[in-house]
Amino acid sequence: MKKNYKKLLFVMFGISFLFLITGCSIPTEIDPQTQESVTKLITSDITFTHMLKNEDWFQALFVWPLVKMMAILIPYTGVAGSIAFVTLGVNIIVMLLTLKSTISQQRMTDIQPQIIKIQKKYEGKKDEVSKMKMVQEQQDLYKKNNINPLSSMFAIFLQLPVMYAIFHSVQRSSAVQNGEFLGLSLSQSLKDGIFNGEYMYLLMLLLLFLCQIISMKLPNIIANYKAKNKAKLTLVKYEKAVIQGGNMMYYMLIFIMLMAFFGPGAMTIYWTISALVMIIKTLLLAFVFVKKR
């Protein structure tokens, strides 16, 4: 790896780390009526100067503009539409900025069956010579497919703060939290809605589960589809790709479902739209951008 590229990755890691340590916690305040700690909402009268003076730079520079954008869109698109437009728009910008590294990340998924084939070839061999040969074969495969395994880190580092910014803006937007979707209050949790007999909240939860599971499994479904077709064309043995992330993917799914169940309805819409955007992005990368290159 080139020295300059290593420096870039280090800088990106530092920036992402700063975003994480400053942007993980959502600002709260005490409700004067219930005396409970609640999310501090951003209303229409709160200015950028006020945010910069009274809160941290992450909330002022990244969360506040997204909240304002949603407030402008809501009268024309509704709450769900505003979240969809902002989520889609931000993801398009991030994808264009990280296109090269994201394509490399997709190619890594596409060659997983070949990686597994190499690993099986040296399975059970513990000597240093075999280990070096396995690493060399993997590196040759990366080179053949024009892949830099570390380049995908750039996309991940940039996506993390963006993900937190959208997540915070949905939770902190007064217009979103006080809005409605199909007659349902978005400030009410799905748990309370379901227990009150409003079963549209249950449908929202089921739709979220379906979209999330598809978005998580789609990269491997595409990788196996491509590997199977390549095996037929080249008359070689087909090696099925394992699900990347393993149990971590299912832990993440459980985490999201629990947050949606106990959190406000607005967050369920956000998680669902994010999953749909991820599905679209995965399909575009696999069958448009990667194929062209």
C-alpha positions as CSV (number, residue, x, y, z in Angstrom):
1,M,0.0,0.0,0.0
2,K,1.2,3.5,-0.8
3,K,2.4,5.6,2.1
4,N,0.0,8.4,1.2
5,Y,-2.9,6.0,1.1
6,K,-2.0,4.8,4.6
7,K,-2.0,8.4,5.8
8,L,-5.4,9.0,4.3
9,L,-6.9,6.0,6.0
10,F,-5.4,7.1,9.3
11,V,-6.9,10.6,8.9
12,M,-10.3,9.2,8.0
13,F,-10.2,6.9,11.0
14,G,-9.4,9.9,13.2
15,I,-12.3,11.9,11.8
16,S,-14.7,9.1,12.2
17,F,-13.6,8.5,15.8
18,L,-14.2,12.2,16.6
19,F,-17.7,11.9,15.1
20,L,-18.4,8.8,17.2
21,I,-17.2,10.2,20.5
22,T,-19.1,13.5,20.0
23,G,-22.2,12.2,18.2
24,C,-23.2,8.9,19.9
25,S,-25.3,10.4,22.6
26,I,-28.5,12.3,21.7
27,P,-29.0,15.5,23.8
28,T,-31.8,15.2,26.4
29,E,-33.7,17.6,28.6
30,I,-36.1,17.3,31.6
31,D,-39.8,17.4,30.8
32,P,-41.3,20.0,33.1
33,Q,-44.5,18.1,33.4
34,T,-43.3,14.6,34.0
35,Q,-39.8,15.4,35.3
36,E,-38.5,12.7,33.1
37,S,-35.5,12.8,30.7
38,V,-36.6,13.2,27.1
39,T,-35.0,13.8,23.7
40,K,-34.2,17.5,23.2
41,L,-36.2,18.4,20.0
42,I,-35.1,20.9,17.4
43,T,-38.0,23.2,16.6
44,S,-38.4,25.6,13.7
45,D,-37.3,28.7,15.7
46,I,-33.9,27.2,16.7
47,T,-31.1,28.7,14.6
48,F,-27.7,27.4,13.5
49,T,-26.0,30.0,15.8
50,H,-28.0,28.8,18.8
51,M,-27.0,25.2,18.0
52,L,-23.4,26.0,17.6
53,K,-23.4,28.1,20.9
54,N,-25.4,25.7,23.1
55,E,-24.6,22.2,21.6
56,D,-21.6,20.4,20.1
57,W,-20.3,21.0,16.6
58,F,-21.6,17.6,15.3
59,Q,-25.3,18.6,16.1
60,A,-24.9,22.1,14.7
61,L,-23.0,21.2,11.4
62,F,-24.7,17.9,10.5
63,V,-27.9,17.3,12.5
64,W,-29.4,20.8,12.3
65,P,-29.3,21.1,8.5
66,L,-31.0,17.7,8.1
67,V,-33.7,18.6,10.6
68,K,-34.3,21.9,8.6
69,M,-34.4,20.0,5.3
70,M,-37.1,17.6,6.7
71,A,-39.2,20.5,8.0
72,I,-39.2,22.1,4.6
73,L,-40.2,18.8,2.8
74,I,-42.9,17.6,5.2
75,P,-45.7,20.0,3.9
76,Y,-45.1,18.6,0.4
77,T,-44.1,15.0,1.0
78,G,-45.4,14.1,4.4
79,V,-43.2,12.8,7.2
80,A,-42.3,9.4,5.6
81,G,-41.5,11.2,2.3
82,S,-39.2,13.7,4.0
83,I,-37.2,11.0,5.7
84,A,-37.0,9.1,2.4
85,F,-35.8,12.1,0.4
86,V,-33.2,13.1,3.0
87,T,-32.0,9.5,3.6
88,L,-31.8,8.8,-0.2
89,G,-30.2,12.2,-1.0
90,V,-27.5,11.9,1.6
91,N,-26.7,8.2,0.6
92,I,-26.3,9.3,-3.0
93,I,-23.8,12.0,-2.1
94,V,-21.9,9.5,0.1
95,M,-21.9,6.9,-2.6
96,L,-20.6,9.3,-5.2
97,L,-17.8,10.4,-2.8
98,T,-16.8,6.8,-2.0
99,L,-17.7,5.1,-5.3
100,K,-14.2,3.6,-5.9
101,S,-13.9,2.2,-2.4
102,T,-17.6,1.0,-2.4
103,I,-17.0,-0.8,-5.7
104,S,-14.0,-2.4,-4.2
105,Q,-16.1,-3.5,-1.2
106,Q,-18.7,-5.0,-3.6
107,R,-16.0,-6.9,-5.5
108,M,-14.8,-8.3,-2.2
109,T,-18.3,-9.8,-1.7
110,D,-18.3,-11.1,-5.3
111,I,-15.1,-13.0,-4.9
112,Q,-16.0,-14.6,-1.6
113,P,-16.6,-18.0,-3.1
114,Q,-13.1,-18.0,-4.6
115,I,-11.6,-16.8,-1.3
116,I,-13.4,-19.8,0.4
117,K,-12.0,-22.1,-2.2
118,I,-8.4,-21.0,-1.5
119,Q,-9.0,-21.3,2.3
120,K,-10.3,-24.9,1.9
121,K,-7.3,-25.7,-0.2
122,Y,-5.0,-25.0,2.7
123,E,-7.4,-26.1,5.4
124,G,-5.6,-28.0,8.2
125,K,-2.2,-26.9,7.1
126,K,-0.5,-25.0,10.0
127,D,3.1,-24.7,8.6
128,E,4.4,-21.2,7.7
129,V,5.0,-22.1,4.0
130,S,1.3,-23.1,3.5
131,K,0.1,-20.0,5.3
132,M,2.3,-17.8,3.1
133,K,1.1,-19.6,-0.1
134,M,-2.5,-19.0,1.0
135,V,-1.9,-15.3,1.6
136,Q,-0.1,-15.0,-1.7
137,E,-2.9,-16.7,-3.6
138,Q,-5.4,-14.4,-2.0
139,Q,-3.3,-11.3,-2.8
140,D,-3.0,-12.5,-6.4
141,L,-6.8,-12.8,-6.6
142,Y,-7.2,-9.3,-5.2
143,K,-4.8,-8.0,-7.8
144,K,-6.5,-9.9,-10.6
145,N,-9.8,-8.3,-9.7
146,N,-8.3,-4.9,-9.1
147,I,-9.2,-4.9,-5.4
148,N,-7.5,-3.2,-2.5
149,P,-8.9,-4.9,0.7
150,L,-8.3,-1.8,2.8
151,S,-9.9,0.7,0.4
152,S,-13.4,-0.3,1.6
153,M,-12.5,1.2,5.0
154,F,-12.7,4.7,3.5
155,A,-16.4,4.2,2.7
156,I,-17.1,2.7,6.1
157,F,-15.4,5.6,7.9
158,L,-17.4,8.2,6.0
159,Q,-20.7,6.3,6.3
160,L,-20.5,6.1,10.1
161,P,-20.9,9.9,10.9
162,V,-23.5,10.2,8.1
163,M,-25.5,7.4,9.6
164,Y,-25.4,9.0,13.0
165,A,-26.4,12.4,11.6
166,I,-29.5,11.0,9.9
167,F,-30.4,8.9,13.0
168,H,-30.1,11.9,15.3
169,S,-32.1,14.2,12.9
170,V,-35.1,11.9,12.8
171,Q,-35.2,11.6,16.6
172,R,-34.6,15.3,17.2
173,S,-36.9,16.8,14.5
174,S,-40.0,18.4,16.2
175,A,-41.8,18.3,12.9
176,V,-41.2,14.5,12.5
177,Q,-41.8,13.5,16.1
178,N,-45.1,15.5,16.2
179,G,-46.2,14.3,12.8
180,E,-48.4,11.4,11.7
181,F,-48.1,8.6,9.1
182,L,-51.3,6.9,7.9
183,G,-53.1,8.4,10.9
184,L,-50.6,7.0,13.3
185,S,-48.7,9.1,15.8
186,L,-45.0,9.0,15.2
187,S,-44.1,10.0,18.7
188,Q,-45.8,6.9,20.1
189,S,-43.8,3.8,20.5
190,L,-44.8,0.7,18.5
191,K,-45.1,-1.2,21.8
192,D,-47.7,1.2,23.1
193,G,-49.5,1.3,19.8
194,I,-49.7,-2.5,19.4
195,F,-50.9,-2.9,23.1
196,N,-53.5,-0.2,22.5
197,G,-54.9,-2.3,19.6
198,E,-53.6,-0.2,16.7
199,Y,-52.3,-3.1,14.6
200,M,-50.9,-0.9,11.8
201,Y,-47.9,-0.5,14.1
202,L,-47.5,-4.3,14.0
203,L,-47.5,-4.1,10.1
204,M,-44.9,-1.4,10.3
205,L,-42.7,-3.7,12.5
206,L,-43.2,-6.7,10.1
207,L,-42.3,-4.5,7.1
208,L,-39.2,-3.3,8.8
209,F,-38.1,-6.9,9.6
210,L,-38.6,-7.9,5.9
211,C,-36.7,-5.0,4.5
212,Q,-33.8,-5.4,7.0
213,I,-33.4,-9.1,6.4
214,I,-33.4,-8.6,2.6
215,S,-30.8,-5.7,2.8
216,M,-28.5,-7.8,5.0
217,K,-28.7,-11.0,3.0
218,L,-28.8,-9.5,-0.5
219,P,-25.0,-9.0,-1.0
220,N,-24.4,-12.7,-0.4
221,I,-27.4,-13.7,-2.5
222,I,-25.9,-11.7,-5.4
223,A,-22.4,-13.1,-4.8
224,N,-23.7,-16.7,-4.9
225,Y,-25.7,-15.9,-8.0
226,K,-22.7,-14.5,-9.8
227,A,-20.5,-17.4,-8.6
228,K,-23.0,-20.0,-9.8
229,N,-23.2,-18.4,-13.3
230,K,-19.4,-18.1,-13.5
231,A,-19.0,-21.8,-12.5
232,K,-21.4,-22.8,-15.3
233,L,-19.5,-20.8,-17.9
234,T,-16.0,-21.9,-16.8
235,L,-17.0,-25.5,-15.9
236,V,-15.4,-25.3,-12.5
237,K,-16.8,-26.4,-9.1
238,Y,-19.2,-23.9,-7.6
239,E,-18.2,-22.7,-4.1
240,K,-21.1,-21.2,-2.1
241,A,-20.3,-18.0,-0.3
242,V,-21.0,-17.9,3.4
243,I,-23.0,-15.0,4.9
244,Q,-20.6,-12.2,5.7
245,G,-20.7,-11.1,9.3
246,G,-22.1,-14.4,10.5
247,N,-24.0,-14.1,13.8
248,M,-23.2,-10.4,13.9
249,M,-25.7,-9.7,11.2
250,Y,-28.5,-11.4,13.3
251,Y,-27.4,-9.5,16.4
252,M,-27.7,-6.3,14.5
253,L,-31.1,-7.3,13.2
254,I,-32.3,-8.1,16.8
255,F,-30.9,-4.7,18.0
256,I,-32.7,-2.8,15.3
257,M,-36.0,-4.6,15.9
258,L,-35.9,-4.0,19.7
259,M,-35.1,-0.3,19.1
260,A,-38.0,0.0,16.7
261,F,-40.4,-1.8,19.1
262,F,-39.6,0.3,22.1
263,G,-38.8,3.6,20.2
264,P,-41.0,6.2,18.6
265,G,-42.8,5.3,15.3
266,A,-40.6,7.8,13.4
267,M,-37.6,5.6,14.0
268,T,-39.3,2.6,12.4
269,I,-39.9,4.6,9.3
270,Y,-36.3,5.6,9.3
271,W,-34.9,2.1,9.7
272,T,-37.3,0.8,7.0
273,I,-36.3,3.5,4.5
274,S,-32.6,3.0,5.3
275,A,-33.0,-0.7,4.5
276,L,-34.8,0.0,1.2
277,V,-32.0,2.5,0.2
278,M,-29.4,-0.1,1.1
279,I,-31.2,-2.7,-1.2
280,I,-31.2,-0.2,-4.1
281,K,-27.6,0.7,-3.5
282,T,-26.5,-2.9,-3.4
283,L,-28.3,-3.7,-6.7
284,L,-26.9,-0.6,-8.4
285,L,-23.4,-1.5,-7.3
286,A,-23.6,-5.2,-8.2
287,F,-25.3,-4.8,-11.6
288,V,-24.5,-1.3,-12.8
289,F,-21.2,0.2,-11.4
290,V,-19.2,-3.0,-10.8
291,K,-20.3,-4.5,-14.1
292,K,-19.3,-1.4,-16.1
293,R,-15.8,-1.4,-14.5
